[in-house]
Amino acid sequence: MKSTITVSKKVKEVLERKKREMEIKLNKPLSWDEFFQNIFKEEEERIPKLGEEEAEILKELIKEDRKSGEEENLFKYRCTYRYL
């Protein structure tokens, strides 16, 4: 499948420069498909991955934080209401 996207001249120049830099780094010519695949692969590698246990701990911490935030907001509301 082939498609075309329209980008500004400035964006095109940046993409071409980054593609050349990547080709030099890898020491081989790249198609545009290969260039974008490498970009997405690099981006994906930067995203930290959590194990199932770590994800559950993080979810619990977020729940606790939200609950304490709700309690704090309720306290502020009650204090404000008393002084009205």
Rosetta constraint file for C-alpha pairs under 8 A:
AtomPair CA 7 CA 11 HARMONIC 6.16 0.50
AtomPair CA 7 CA 12 HARMONIC 6.33 0.50
AtomPair CA 8 CA 12 HARMONIC 6.25 0.50
AtomPair CA 9 CA 13 HARMONIC 6.18 0.50
AtomPair CA 10 CA 14 HARMONIC 6.33 0.50
AtomPair CA 11 CA 15 HARMONIC 6.15 0.50
AtomPair CA 12 CA 16 HARMONIC 6.08 0.50
AtomPair CA 13 CA 17 HARMONIC 6.10 0.50
AtomPair CA 14 CA 18 HARMONIC 6.14 0.50
AtomPair CA 15 CA 19 HARMONIC 6.02 0.50
AtomPair CA 16 CA 20 HARMONIC 6.20 0.50
AtomPair CA 17 CA 21 HARMONIC 6.23 0.50
AtomPair CA 18 CA 22 HARMONIC 6.16 0.50
AtomPair CA 19 CA 23 HARMONIC 6.13 0.50
AtomPair CA 19 CA 30 HARMONIC 7.60 0.50
AtomPair CA 19 CA 35 HARMONIC 6.29 0.50
AtomPair CA 20 CA 24 HARMONIC 6.22 0.50
AtomPair CA 21 CA 25 HARMONIC 6.16 0.50
AtomPair CA 22 CA 26 HARMONIC 6.03 0.50
AtomPair CA 22 CA 35 HARMONIC 7.65 0.50
AtomPair CA 23 CA 27 HARMONIC 5.51 0.50
AtomPair CA 23 CA 28 HARMONIC 5.27 0.50
AtomPair CA 23 CA 29 HARMONIC 5.35 0.50
AtomPair CA 23 CA 30 HARMONIC 6.24 0.50
AtomPair CA 24 CA 28 HARMONIC 6.79 0.50
AtomPair CA 30 CA 34 HARMONIC 5.70 0.50
AtomPair CA 30 CA 35 HARMONIC 5.98 0.50
AtomPair CA 31 CA 35 HARMONIC 6.19 0.50
AtomPair CA 32 CA 36 HARMONIC 6.22 0.50
AtomPair CA 33 CA 37 HARMONIC 6.07 0.50
AtomPair CA 34 CA 38 HARMONIC 6.09 0.50
AtomPair CA 35 CA 39 HARMONIC 6.30 0.50
AtomPair CA 36 CA 40 HARMONIC 6.21 0.50
AtomPair CA 37 CA 41 HARMONIC 6.03 0.50
AtomPair CA 38 CA 42 HARMONIC 6.06 0.50
AtomPair CA 39 CA 43 HARMONIC 6.26 0.50
AtomPair CA 40 CA 44 HARMONIC 6.05 0.50
AtomPair CA 41 CA 45 HARMONIC 6.24 0.50
AtomPair CA 42 CA 46 HARMONIC 6.55 0.50
AtomPair CA 43 CA 47 HARMONIC 6.89 0.50
AtomPair CA 50 CA 54 HARMONIC 5.72 0.50
AtomPair CA 50 CA 55 HARMONIC 5.78 0.50
AtomPair CA 51 CA 55 HARMONIC 6.10 0.50
AtomPair CA 52 CA 56 HARMONIC 6.29 0.50
AtomPair CA 53 CA 57 HARMONIC 6.33 0.50
AtomPair CA 54 CA 58 HARMONIC 6.17 0.50
AtomPair CA 55 CA 59 HARMONIC 6.16 0.50
AtomPair CA 56 CA 60 HARMONIC 6.26 0.50
AtomPair CA 57 CA 61 HARMONIC 6.25 0.50
AtomPair CA 58 CA 62 HARMONIC 6.21 0.50
AtomPair CA 59 CA 63 HARMONIC 6.22 0.50
AtomPair CA 60 CA 64 HARMONIC 6.20 0.50
AtomPair CA 61 CA 65 HARMONIC 6.10 0.50
AtomPair CA 62 CA 66 HARMONIC 6.11 0.50
AtomPair CA 63 CA 67 HARMONIC 6.11 0.50
AtomPair CA 64 CA 68 HARMONIC 6.18 0.50
AtomPair CA 65 CA 69 HARMONIC 6.11 0.50
AtomPair CA 66 CA 70 HARMONIC 6.13 0.50
AtomPair CA 67 CA 71 HARMONIC 6.24 0.50
AtomPair CA 68 CA 72 HARMONIC 6.09 0.50
AtomPair CA 69 CA 73 HARMONIC 6.19 0.50
AtomPair CA 70 CA 74 HARMONIC 6.14 0.50
AtomPair CA 71 CA 75 HARMONIC 6.17 0.50
AtomPair CA 72 CA 76 HARMONIC 6.28 0.50
AtomPair CA 73 CA 77 HARMONIC 6.15 0.50
AtomPair CA 74 CA 78 HARMONIC 6.20 0.50
AtomPair CA 75 CA 79 HARMONIC 6.18 0.50
AtomPair CA 76 CA 80 HARMONIC 6.08 0.50
AtomPair CA 77 CA 81 HARMONIC 6.02 0.50
AtomPair CA 78 CA 82 HARMONIC 6.25 0.50
AtomPair CA 79 CA 83 HARMONIC 6.69 0.50
AtomPair CA 80 CA 84 HARMONIC 6.60 0.50
